[in-house]
Amino acid sequence: MSDREFDVVIFGASGYTGKLVAEYMQDQYGDDISIKYAIAGRNTEKLLEVKKDLNLNEDIKILQVDSNDLDSLDKMTSSAKCILTTVGPYQLYGSKLVESCAKNGTDYVDLTGEPGWMYEMINAHKETAQKSGARIVFSCGFDSIPFDLGVYFVQKAAKEKFGKPAPHVRGRVKAMNGEFSGGTIASLGATMSTLKEKPELIKVLANPFSLTEGFEGPSQLDDSKPLLDEKMNMWLAPFVMAPINTKNIHRSNALLEHAYGEDFCYDEMMIAGEGDEGEQIAKAMSSGNPMGGDNVPQPGEGPSKESREQGNYDVLFFADLEEGSIGARVTGDMDPGYGSTSKMIAESALCLVQDCSNLAGGIYTPAPSMGEKLIDRLIKKAGLTFNIV
């Protein structure tokens, strides 16, 4: 792919999150002449407005591409080393793009939290990607980078301390300040519609091992209802992103040739607090809909810059073994759904292009494809921290 015109094409750059990605690329890499990127989307006029609003370099090219037109997608994917797409819901607008990238040997990163669609894409395009050399990496935003890489990070520490991986890791969301993206909410709606047409996907959504391509691990803790974490002495509430993060983490383990063990268990919940008050908070949190209400953002909408910059998140991971436990902490310096996500996906695309020349073609999650290389980039560039606690 060394002869391709662009290192990265930002597809969907006129949308809310895509524009944030373009802004980040300009701020971080606008003066780096070694990185060549373009912006793409369906509406050229809107892309011209983005270029003007962000004061992008004059030589940044605009590509007119329709997600439903395979010819225009092929033209784009054949010109780039990596396609960074924010055009979701992916089950509505992403299937032909994955097909095109797999066919043309083009790397791909997205923000999907749609396991039913991921399951279908793995089955349909994995072999093609392996043959062409395309590295297709799903879920390169808040779902699921902090969680997937958090487990990878704490398991590495467990191996260093105890000489073996932990059979159980507890993911505990300590704080999360910021809005869910309109795209996440739209994806949930699209998934519910798809289930009416494809009821067989209900089993995929219910199974934590649905993305491990036939491997079935042990029974997992039921993290769908409030419970007391006796080791922390804290009450916990279900975390809305756990169903997708858990599937990605088990896929990562499988792709890493079960580096965490074939008996690996993972659960992911939000910390509600201690004692009776914590129990009541946990029950209240579990009975509400975090994505409901009248003020949820629509696709293409999002919070102000001030709101994004005031957001943050803080997630703990505890690796439990008979010999003891070790903990890790992952934090982000902006709201998870927009500010931090736009930085994470940008660094994921660049990591694939610049740092992963030895990675074979296939369909991946973040940890087995980029691992420590991406952790290093996120710490240096994207405002994340990874620490042992």
LOZA-663739 format. One line per 5 residues: their letters; for each residue z, x, y of N, C-alpha, C. Coordinates in steps of 0.2 Angstrom, whole numbers, plus 5000, padded with zeros to 4 digits. Each point is the difference from the previous one (the first is absolute). Example, Ala and Ser with C-alpha at 12.3 -4.5 7.8 and 13.67 -1.06 7.14 Angstrom:
LOZA-663739
as> 5039/5066/4972/5000/4996/5006/5000/5004/5006 | 4996/4998/5005/5001/5004/5006/5003/4996/5005
end
This chain:
LOZA-663739
msdre> 5000/5004/4994/5000/4996/5006/5000/5004/5006 | 4999/5007/5000/5001/5004/5005/4994/4999/5006 | 4995/4997/4997/4994/4999/5005/5000/4993/5003 | 5006/4996/5000/5000/4994/5003/5002/5000/5007 | 4997/4995/5004/5001/5000/5007/5007/5000/5003
fdvvi> 5004/4996/4996/5007/4998/5003/5005/5002/4994 | 5006/5002/5003/5005/5001/4995/5003/4993/4999 | 5001/4996/5005/5004/4994/4999/4996/4995/5004 | 4999/4994/4998/4998/4994/5003/5005/4995/5000 | 5002/4998/5006/5005/4995/5001/4997/4993/5000
fgasg> 5000/4996/4995/4997/4994/4999/5005/4994/5002 | 4998/4996/5005/5004/4995/5003/5004/5003/5006 | 4996/5004/5003/5004/5003/5006/5000/4996/5006 | 4997/4994/5000/5001/4995/5006/5006/4995/4998 | 5002/5000/4994/5006/4996/4999/5007/5003/5002
ytgkl> 5005/4997/5000/5006/5002/5003/5003/5007/4997 | 5000/5000/4993/5003/5006/4997/4994/5006/5000 | 4994/4998/4999/4995/5005/5001/4999/5003/5006 | 5002/4997/5006/5000/5003/5006/5006/5005/5001 | 5005/4998/4997/5006/5005/5000/4998/5006/4996
vaeym> 4997/4999/4995/4998/5006/4996/4995/5005/5004 | 4995/4996/5004/4996/5004/5004/5003/5004/5006 | 5005/4996/5002/5004/5003/5006/5004/5006/4997 | 5003/5000/4994/5004/5005/4997/4995/5006/4999 | 4994/4999/4997/4995/5005/4999/4998/5004/5007
qdqyg> 5000/4996/5005/4998/5003/5006/5006/5004/5003 | 5006/4997/5000/5006/5004/5002/5001/5006/4997 | 5000/5000/4993/5002/5006/4996/4994/5005/4999 | 4994/4997/4999/4994/5004/4998/4994/5000/5004 | 5001/4997/5006/4994/5000/5005/4997/5006/5002
ddisi> 5005/5005/5000/4997/5007/5002/4998/5005/4995 | 5001/4997/4994/4998/5004/4994/4993/4999/4998 | 4996/5005/5001/4993/4999/4999/4998/5000/4993 | 5005/5003/4996/4998/5000/4993/5001/4993/4996 | 5003/4995/5003/5000/4994/4997/4995/4995/5003
kyaia> 4996/4998/4996/4995/4995/5003/5001/4993/4997 | 5001/4995/5005/5001/4993/4998/4996/4996/5004 | 4999/4994/4997/4996/4994/5003/5004/4994/5000 | 4999/4995/5004/5003/4993/4999/4994/4995/4998 | 5002/4995/4996/4996/4996/4997/5003/4993/5000
grnte> 4995/4995/5000/5002/4993/5000/4994/4995/5000 | 5001/4994/5000/4995/4995/5000/4997/4999/5007 | 5004/5001/5006/4998/4998/5006/5000/5006/5005 | 4994/5002/5001/4998/5007/5004/5004/4999/5007 | 4999/4994/5003/5003/5000/5007/5008/5001/5000
kllev> 5003/4997/4995/5007/5001/5000/5002/5007/4998 | 4996/5004/4996/5001/5007/4999/4999/5004/5006 | 4995/4998/5005/4999/5004/5006/5006/4999/5005 | 5003/4994/4999/5006/4999/5004/5005/5004/4998 | 5001/5001/4994/5005/5004/4997/4999/5007/5002
kkdln> 4994/5002/5000/4999/5007/5002/5001/5001/5007 | 4999/4995/5004/5001/5001/5007/5008/4999/5002 | 5003/4996/4996/5007/4999/5002/5004/5006/4998 | 4999/5003/4994/5003/5005/4998/4998/5007/5002 | 4995/5000/5004/4997/5006/5003/4998/5005/4995
lnedi> 4997/4997/4994/4998/5005/4995/4994/5004/5002 | 5000/5006/4997/4995/5005/5001/4993/4997/5000 | 4996/5002/5005/4993/4998/5000/4996/5000/4994 | 5002/5005/4996/4996/5002/4994/5002/4995/4994 | 5005/4996/5001/5002/4996/4994/4995/4994/4999
kilqv> 4997/5000/4994/4995/4995/4999/5003/4994/4998 | 4996/4995/5001/5001/4993/4998/4995/4997/4995 | 5003/4998/4994/4996/4997/4995/5001/4993/4999 | 4994/4996/5000/5001/4993/4999/4999/4999/4992 | 5006/4997/4998/5000/4999/4992/5003/4993/4999
dsndl> 4997/4996/4995/5003/4994/4998/5003/5001/4993 | 5006/4997/4999/5003/5001/4994/4997/4996/4994 | 4996/4996/5002/4996/4996/4995/4993/5002/4998 | 4998/5005/5004/4993/5003/4999/5001/5007/4997 | 4998/5000/4993/5001/5006/4997/4995/5005/5002
dsldk> 4994/4999/5003/4996/5005/5003/5003/5003/5005 | 5003/4997/5005/5003/5003/5006/5006/5004/4998 | 5004/4997/4995/5006/5004/4997/4997/5007/4997 | 4995/4999/4996/4997/5006/4997/4998/5006/5005 | 4997/4997/5005/4998/5005/5006/5006/5003/5003
mtssa> 5006/4997/5001/5006/5002/5003/5003/5005/4995 | 5001/4998/4993/5004/5004/4996/4996/5006/4998 | 4993/5000/5000/4996/5006/4999/5000/5005/5005 | 5003/4998/5006/5000/5005/5006/5007/5003/5001 | 5005/4998/4996/5007/5002/5001/5003/5003/4994
kcilt> 5005/5004/5001/5004/5003/4995/5005/4995/4998 | 5003/4996/5005/5005/4995/4998/4999/4994/5005 | 5001/4994/4997/5001/4994/5004/5007/4998/5000 | 5002/4999/5006/5007/4997/5002/4999/4993/5002 | 5002/4995/4996/4999/4993/5001/5006/4996/5002
tvgpy> 5000/4997/5005/5005/4995/5002/4998/4993/5000 | 4994/4999/4997/4997/4993/5000/5003/4996/4994 | 5005/4996/5001/5002/4996/4995/5000/4993/5002 | 5003/4995/4995/5002/5002/4994/4995/5003/4995 | 5002/5005/4996/4995/5004/4997/4996/4996/4994
qlygs> 5004/4995/4997/4997/4996/4995/4994/4995/5003 | 5000/5000/5007/4995/4996/5003/4994/5005/5003 | 5002/5005/5002/4995/5005/5004/5000/5007/4997 | 5003/5001/4995/5001/5007/4997/4996/5002/4994 | 4998/4995/4996/4997/5002/4993/4994/5003/5000
klves> 4995/4998/5005/4994/5004/5000/5001/5007/5003 | 5004/5001/5004/5002/5007/5003/5002/5004/4995 | 5005/4998/4995/5002/5004/4995/4994/5002/4995 | 4996/4995/4999/4994/5001/4996/4996/5005/5002 | 4999/5000/5007/4995/5005/5003/5003/5007/5000
cakng> 5007/5000/5002/5003/5007/5000/5000/5003/4993 | 5001/4996/4995/5000/5002/4993/4993/5003/4998 | 4995/4996/5001/4993/5002/4999/4998/5006/5003 | 5002/5001/5007/4997/5005/5004/5005/5006/5000 | 5005/5000/4996/5004/5006/5000/5004/5001/5006
tdyvd> 5002/4995/5004/5003/5000/5006/5008/4999/4999 | 5004/5004/5003/5007/4998/5000/5002/4994/5004 | 5006/4997/4999/5001/4993/5003/5008/5000/5000 | 5002/4997/5006/5007/4998/5001/5001/4994/5003 | 5005/4996/4998/5001/4993/5003/5007/4999/5001
ltgep> 5002/4993/5002/5006/4998/5001/5002/4994/4996 | 4997/5000/4994/5001/4994/4996/5007/4999/4997 | 5002/4994/5000/5006/4998/4996/4998/4994/4996 | 4994/5001/4997/4998/4994/4996/4999/5002/4993 | 5005/5000/4995/4999/5003/4994/4995/4996/4995
gwmye> 4999/4994/5001/4995/4996/4996/4993/5003/5001 | 4999/5002/5007/4993/5003/5001/5000/5007/4998 | 5005/5003/5001/5000/5007/4997/4999/5001/4993 | 5003/4995/4996/4999/5000/4993/4993/4999/4998 | 4996/4995/5004/4993/4999/4999/4996/5006/5002
minah> 5002/5004/5005/4996/5005/5003/5001/5006/4995 | 5006/5001/4997/5001/5006/4995/4995/4998/4994 | 5000/4994/4998/4996/4999/4994/4993/5000/5001 | 4998/4998/5006/4993/5000/5001/4997/5007/5002 | 5004/5004/5004/4997/5006/5003/5003/5007/4998
ketaq> 5005/5000/4996/5003/5006/4998/4995/5006/4997 | 4997/4997/4995/4995/5005/4997/4995/5003/5004 | 4997/4995/5004/4995/5002/5005/5003/5006/5005 | 5006/4998/5003/5003/5005/5004/5001/5007/4997 | 5002/5000/4993/5001/5006/4997/4994/5004/4999
ksgar> 4995/4996/4999/4993/5004/4999/4997/5003/5006 | 5001/4996/5006/4997/5002/5006/5005/5005/5004 | 5006/5000/4998/5005/5004/5004/5003/4997/5006 | 4999/4993/5001/5003/4997/5005/5008/4999/4999 | 5004/5002/5005/5007/4999/4999/5002/4994/5004
ivfsc> 5002/4994/4997/5001/4994/5003/5008/4999/4999 | 5003/5000/5006/5008/4999/5001/5002/4994/5003 | 5003/4995/4996/5002/4994/5003/5007/5001/5004 | 5002/4995/5004/5007/4999/5002/5002/5007/5004 | 4996/5002/5005/5002/5005/5004/5004/4999/5007
gfdsi> 5003/4994/5000/5004/4998/5006/5007/5000/4998 | 5004/4995/5004/5007/4999/4998/5001/4998/4993 | 4996/4996/4998/4999/4999/4993/4994/5004/4997 | 5001/5006/4997/5006/5001/4997/5003/5008/5001 | 4997/5003/5005/5001/5007/5001/5008/5002/5000
pfdlg> 5004/4997/5004/5007/5002/5000/5004/4999/4994 | 4998/4995/4996/5003/4999/4994/4997/5004/4994 | 4994/5000/4999/4996/5004/4995/5002/5008/5001 | 5000/5002/5006/5001/5007/5001/5008/5001/5000 | 5004/4995/5002/5007/5001/5000/5002/5001/4993
vyfvq> 4998/4996/4995/5001/5001/4993/4998/5007/4997 | 4994/5002/5002/4997/5006/4998/5005/5006/5003 | 5002/4999/5006/5004/5005/5003/5007/5001/4997 | 5003/4994/4998/5007/5000/4997/5000/5003/4993 | 4994/4998/4997/5000/5002/4993/4999/5008/4999
kaake> 4996/5002/5005/4999/5008/5000/5007/5003/5001 | 5004/4997/5005/5007/5003/5001/5004/4999/4993 | 5000/4994/4997/5003/4999/4994/4999/5006/4994 | 4993/5001/5000/4998/5005/4995/5003/5007/5002 | 5000/5002/5006/5002/5006/5002/5008/5001/4999
kfgkp> 5004/4994/5001/5007/5000/4999/5002/4999/4993 | 4997/4996/4996/5002/4998/4994/4996/5003/4994 | 4994/5002/5002/4995/5003/4995/4996/4994/4997 | 5000/4994/5002/4996/4994/4997/5000/4995/5006 | 4995/4995/4999/5000/4995/5005/5005/4994/4998
aphvr> 5001/4996/5005/5005/4995/4999/4997/4994/4997 | 5003/4997/4995/4997/4994/4997/5000/4994/5004 | 5004/5000/5005/5001/4994/5005/5000/5003/5007 | 4996/4997/5004/5001/5001/5008/5001/4993/5003 | 5005/5000/5005/5001/4994/5004/4997/5001/5007
grvka> 4996/4996/5002/4997/5000/5007/5004/4995/5004 | 5003/5003/5006/5004/4995/5004/4998/5001/5007 | 4998/4994/5003/4997/5000/5007/5006/4999/5004 | 5002/5005/5004/5006/5000/5004/4999/4997/5007 | 4994/5001/5002/4998/4997/5007/4992/4999/5000
mngef> 4998/4995/5003/4993/4999/5001/4999/4996/5007 | 4998/5003/5005/4999/4996/5006/4993/5000/5003 | 4997/4994/5000/4993/5000/5001/4997/4994/4997 | 4994/4998/5002/4997/4994/4997/4996/5002/4994 | 4999/4995/4996/4995/5000/4995/4993/4999/5003
sggti> 4995/5004/4997/4994/4999/5003/4996/4993/4999 | 4996/4998/5004/4996/4994/4999/4996/5001/4994 | 4998/5006/4999/4995/5001/4994/5004/4999/4993 | 5007/5002/5000/5004/4999/4994/5001/4993/4999 | 5001/4996/5005/5001/4993/4999/4994/4996/4998
aslga> 4994/5002/5003/4994/4998/4998/4998/5001/4992 | 5002/5006/4998/4999/5002/4993/5004/4996/4995 | 5006/4998/5003/5004/4996/4995/4997/4993/5000 | 4997/4997/5005/4997/4994/5000/4994/5000/4995 | 4996/5006/5001/4994/5001/4996/5002/5000/4993
tmstl> 5005/5004/4998/5002/5000/4993/5002/4993/4997 | 5003/4996/5004/5002/4994/4997/4994/4996/4999 | 4995/5000/5004/4993/4997/4999/4997/5002/4994 | 5000/5007/4999/4997/5003/4994/5003/4998/4994 | 5006/4999/5000/5004/4998/4994/4997/4993/4997
kekpe> 4998/4996/5005/4998/4993/4998/4993/5001/4996 | 4996/5005/5002/4994/5001/4997/5000/5004/4994 | 5005/5005/5000/5001/5004/4994/5007/5000/4998 | 5003/4995/4997/5007/4999/4998/5002/5006/4995 | 4995/5003/4997/5002/5006/4995/5003/5006/5004
likvl> 4999/5000/5007/5003/5005/5004/5008/4999/5001 | 5002/4994/4998/5008/4999/5001/5003/5005/4996 | 4998/5001/4994/5003/5005/4995/5000/5007/5003 | 4995/5002/5004/4999/5006/5003/5006/5001/5006 | 5000/4995/5004/5005/5000/5005/5007/5000/4997
anpfs> 5002/4997/4995/5006/5000/4997/5003/5006/4996 | 4995/5004/4998/5001/5006/4996/5001/5006/5004 | 5006/5004/5000/5000/5006/5004/4996/5006/4997 | 4997/4999/4994/4996/5005/4997/4992/4998/5000 | 4999/4995/5004/4993/4997/5000/4995/5005/5002
ltegf> 5001/5006/5004/4996/5005/5002/5000/5006/4996 | 5003/5000/4995/5001/5006/4996/4995/5000/4994 | 4995/4996/5000/4994/5000/4995/5002/5000/4993 | 5005/4995/4998/5001/4999/4993/5007/5003/4998 | 5003/5004/5004/5007/5003/4999/5005/4994/5002
egpsq> 5005/4999/4995/5005/4995/5002/5007/5004/4999 | 5003/5001/5005/5007/5003/5000/5006/4995/4999 | 5006/5003/5001/5006/4996/4998/5001/4994/5005 | 5004/4995/4998/5002/4995/5005/5003/5003/5006 | 4998/4997/5005/5002/5002/5007/5006/4995/5003
lddsk> 5004/5003/5004/5005/4996/5003/4997/4994/5004 | 5003/4994/5000/4997/4995/5004/5003/5000/5007 | 4995/5003/5004/5002/5001/5007/4998/4994/5005 | 4999/4994/4997/4997/4994/5003/5006/4996/5003 | 5006/5002/4999/5006/4996/5002/5005/5004/5003
pllde> 5005/4998/5004/5005/5004/5002/5005/5003/4995 | 5002/5006/5001/5004/5003/4995/5005/5005/5003 | 5005/5002/4997/5004/5006/5002/4999/5006/4997 | 4998/5005/5004/4999/5007/4998/5007/5003/4999 | 5002/5001/4994/5007/5002/4999/5001/5007/5002
kmnmw> 4995/5004/4999/5000/5007/5002/5001/5001/5008 | 4997/4996/5003/5000/5000/5008/5006/4996/5003 | 5002/4995/4995/5004/4995/5003/4997/4996/5005 | 4994/4998/5000/4996/4997/5005/4997/4994/4997 | 4999/4994/5003/4996/4995/4998/4993/5001/5002
lapfv> 4996/4998/4996/4992/5001/5001/4997/4993/5000 | 4994/5000/5004/4996/4994/5000/4993/5002/4997 | 4996/4996/4998/4993/5001/4998/4996/5003/5006 | 4996/5005/4998/4995/5003/5005/4993/4997/4999 | 4997/4998/5005/4994/4996/5000/4994/5005/4997
mapin> 5001/5006/5001/4994/5005/4998/5001/5003/4993 | 5006/4998/4997/5002/5003/4994/4995/4999/4994 | 4997/4994/5000/4995/4998/4994/4994/5005/5001 | 4997/5002/5005/4995/5004/5001/5002/5007/4999 | 5005/5002/5003/5003/5007/5000/5001/5002/4993
tknih> 5004/4996/4996/5002/5001/4993/4994/5001/4996 | 4995/4996/5001/4993/5001/4996/4997/5007/5001 | 5000/5002/5007/4997/5006/5001/5004/5006/4998 | 5006/4999/5000/5005/5006/4998/4999/5001/4992 | 4999/4994/4996/4999/5001/4993/4993/5003/4999
rsnal> 4995/4998/5004/4994/5003/4999/5000/5007/5001 | 5003/5002/5005/5001/5007/5002/5003/5004/4994 | 5005/4997/4997/5003/5004/4994/4995/5000/4995 | 4996/4995/4998/4995/5001/4995/4995/5005/5002 | 4998/5000/5006/4995/5005/5002/5002/5007/5000
lehay> 5007/5001/5001/5003/5006/5000/5002/5002/4992 | 4997/4997/4996/5001/5001/4992/5008/4999/4999 | 5002/4995/5003/5007/4997/4999/5005/5006/5002 | 4999/5003/5005/5005/5005/5003/5007/4998/5001 | 5001/4993/5001/5006/4997/5001/5003/4998/4993
gedfc> 4996/5000/4995/5002/4998/4993/4997/4993/4998 | 4999/4999/4994/4997/4994/4998/5005/4994/5000 | 5007/5002/5001/5005/4995/5000/5002/4998/5007 | 4996/5002/5005/5002/5000/5007/5001/4993/5003 | 5005/4999/5003/5002/4994/5004/5000/5001/5007
ydemm> 4998/4995/5004/5000/5000/5007/5002/4993/5003 | 5004/5000/5005/5001/4993/5003/5001/5002/5008 | 4998/4995/5004/5000/5001/5007/5002/4994/5004 | 5006/5001/5004/5003/4994/5003/5002/5002/5007 | 5002/4995/5004/5003/5002/5007/5007/5000/5000
iageg> 5003/5004/5003/5007/5000/5001/5003/4995/5005 | 5004/4996/4998/5003/4994/5004/5007/5002/5003 | 5004/5003/4996/5006/5002/5003/5006/4999/4995 | 5006/5002/5002/5006/5000/4995/5003/4993/5000 | 5004/4999/4994/5005/4995/5000/4997/4993/5000
degeq> 5004/4995/5002/4998/4993/5001/4995/4999/5005 | 5000/5004/5005/4995/4999/5006/4993/5002/4997 | 5000/5006/4997/4994/5003/4997/4997/4995/4995 | 5004/4997/4996/4998/4995/4995/4996/4994/5003 | 5004/4998/5006/4997/4994/5003/4993/5002/5004
iakam> 5000/5006/5002/4994/5002/5004/4994/5001/4994 | 5002/5003/4995/4995/5000/4994/4997/4994/4998 | 5004/4995/4999/4998/4993/4998/4996/4997/5006 | 5002/5001/5006/4996/4997/5006/4993/5003/5000 | 5000/5007/4999/4993/5004/5000/4996/4998/4995
ssgnp> 5003/4998/4994/4996/4999/4994/4997/4992/5000 | 5003/4996/5004/4998/4993/5001/4995/4999/5005 | 4999/5005/5005/4995/5000/5005/4993/5003/4998 | 4995/4998/5005/4993/5003/4999/4999/5005/5005 | 5000/5007/4999/5000/5005/5005/4993/4999/5003
mggdn> 4995/4997/4997/4993/5000/5003/4999/4993/5003 | 5005/4996/5000/4998/4993/5003/5002/4999/5007 | 5000/4994/5002/5001/4999/5007/4994/4999/5005 | 5001/4998/5006/4995/4998/5004/4997/5006/5004 | 5004/5005/5000/4998/5006/5004/4997/5006/4996
vpqpg> 4998/4999/4994/4997/5005/4996/4994/5002/5003 | 4998/5007/5000/4993/5002/5002/4995/4997/4996 | 4994/4999/5003/4994/4998/4996/4996/5007/4999 | 4995/5000/4995/4996/5006/4999/4997/5002/5007 | 5000/5006/5002/4997/5003/5006/5005/5000/5006
egpsk> 5006/4997/4998/5006/5000/5006/5005/5005/4998 | 5004/5001/5004/5006/5004/4999/5005/5001/5006 | 5005/5004/4999/5005/5001/5005/4997/5005/5006 | 5004/5000/5005/4999/5004/5006/5001/5007/4998 | 4997/5005/5004/5002/5007/4999/5007/5002/5000
esreq> 5004/4996/5005/5007/5001/5000/5004/4998/4994 | 4998/4994/4998/5003/4998/4994/4998/5004/4994 | 4994/5003/4999/4998/5004/4995/5005/5007/5000 | 5001/5002/5006/5003/5007/5000/5008/4999/5000 | 5002/4994/5000/5007/4998/4999/5002/4999/4993
gnydv> 4995/4999/4996/5001/4998/4993/5002/5006/4996 | 5002/4999/4994/5002/5006/4996/5001/4997/4993 | 5001/5005/4995/5003/4998/4993/5003/5005/4997 | 5005/4999/4995/5004/5005/4997/5001/4997/4993 | 4998/5004/4995/5000/4998/4993/5003/5006/4996
lffad> 5005/4998/4996/5004/5004/4995/4997/5000/4993 | 5000/5005/4997/4998/5000/4993/5006/5004/4996 | 5002/4997/4994/5005/5003/4996/4998/5001/4993 | 4999/5006/4998/4998/5002/4993/5007/5000/4996 | 5000/4996/4995/5006/5000/4996/4999/5002/4993
leegs> 5004/5005/4998/5000/5003/4993/5007/5000/4998 | 5001/5001/4993/5007/5000/4997/5004/5006/5003 | 4996/5005/5002/5004/5006/5003/5002/4999/5007 | 4997/4995/5003/5002/4999/5007/4994/4997/5004 | 5000/5000/5007/4995/4997/5004/4999/5004/5006
igarv> 4993/4999/5002/4998/5004/5006/4996/4995/5004 | 5001/5000/5007/4997/4996/5004/4995/5003/5005 | 4996/4996/5003/4995/5002/5005/4999/4995/5005 | 4998/5002/5006/4999/4995/5005/4993/5001/5003 | 4997/4994/5001/4993/5001/5004/5001/4995/5006
tgdmd> 4998/5003/5006/5000/4996/5006/4993/5000/5003 | 4999/4995/5005/4994/5000/5004/5002/4999/5007 | 4996/5003/5005/5002/4999/5007/4997/4995/5004 | 4996/4995/4997/4997/4995/5003/5001/4994/4995 | 4997/4994/5003/5001/4994/4996/4995/5001/4994
pgygs> 5003/4997/4994/4996/5002/4994/4993/4997/4999 | 4999/4993/5003/4994/4997/4998/4994/5002/5004 | 5001/5004/5006/4995/5001/5004/5000/5008/5002 | 5005/5002/5004/5000/5007/5003/5001/5005/4995 | 5004/4999/4995/5001/5005/4995/4994/5000/4995
tskmi> 4998/4994/4998/4995/4999/4995/4993/5003/5003 | 4999/4999/5006/4993/5003/5002/5000/5008/5000 | 5006/5003/5001/5001/5007/4999/4999/5002/4993 | 5003/4996/4996/5000/5002/4992/4994/5000/4997 | 4996/4995/5002/4993/4999/4997/4995/5005/5003
aesal> 5001/5002/5006/4996/5005/5003/5001/5007/4997 | 5007/5002/4999/5001/5006/4997/4998/5000/4992 | 5000/4994/4997/4998/5000/4993/4993/5001/4999 | 4996/4998/5005/4992/5001/5000/4999/5008/5001 | 5003/5003/5005/4999/5007/5001/5003/5004/4995
clvqd> 5006/4998/4996/5002/5004/4995/4995/5000/4994 | 4997/4994/4998/4995/5000/4995/4995/5005/5002 | 4997/5000/5006/4994/5004/5002/5002/5007/5000 | 5006/5002/5003/5001/5007/5002/5004/5003/4995 | 5005/4997/4996/5005/5003/4996/4999/4999/4993
csnla> 4996/4996/4997/5000/4998/4993/4993/5001/4997 | 4997/5006/5001/4993/5002/4997/5000/5000/4993 | 5006/5001/4996/5000/5000/4993/5002/4994/4997 | 5001/4994/5004/5002/4994/4997/4993/4997/4997 | 5001/4998/4994/4994/4996/4996/4999/4993/5003
ggiyt> 4994/4998/4999/4998/4993/5001/5004/4995/4996 | 5002/4994/5003/5004/4995/4997/5003/4995/5005 | 5004/4996/4997/5003/4995/5005/5008/5001/4999 | 5003/5002/5006/5006/5002/5001/5005/4996/5004 | 5006/5002/5000/5005/4999/5004/5002/5006/5004
papsm> 5004/5000/5006/5001/5006/5004/5003/5006/4996 | 5006/4998/4996/5003/5006/4997/4996/5004/4996 | 4997/4998/4995/4996/5004/4995/4994/5003/5003 | 4997/4997/5006/4994/5003/5003/5002/5005/5005 | 5005/4999/5004/5001/5005/5005/5007/5003/5000
gekli> 5005/4996/4998/5007/5003/4999/5003/5004/5006 | 5002/5006/4998/5003/5005/5005/4996/5001/5006 | 4993/5001/4999/4996/5001/5005/5000/4995/5006 | 5000/4993/4997/5001/4995/5005/5007/4999/5003 | 5005/5002/4996/5007/5000/5003/5000/5005/5006
drlik> 4997/5006/4999/5000/5005/5005/4997/4998/5006 | 4994/4996/5000/4996/4998/5005/5004/4994/5004 | 5003/4996/4996/5004/4995/5003/5006/5002/5004 | 5003/5005/4998/5006/5003/5004/4997/5004/5006 | 4995/5003/4999/4998/5004/5006/4996/4996/5005
kaglt> 4997/4995/4998/4995/4996/5005/5002/4993/5001 | 5003/4996/4995/5000/4993/5001/5007/4997/5001 | 5005/5004/5001/5007/4998/5002/5004/4998/4994 | 4998/5001/4994/5005/4999/4994/5004/5006/4999 | 5006/4998/4996/5004/5005/4998/5002/4999/4993
fniv> 5000/5005/4996/5002/5000/4993/5006/5005/4999 | 5006/4998/4998/5006/5004/4999/5004/4998/4994 | 5003/5005/4997/5005/4999/4995/5007/4998/5003 | 5003/4995/4998/5006/4998/5003/5006/5000/4994
end
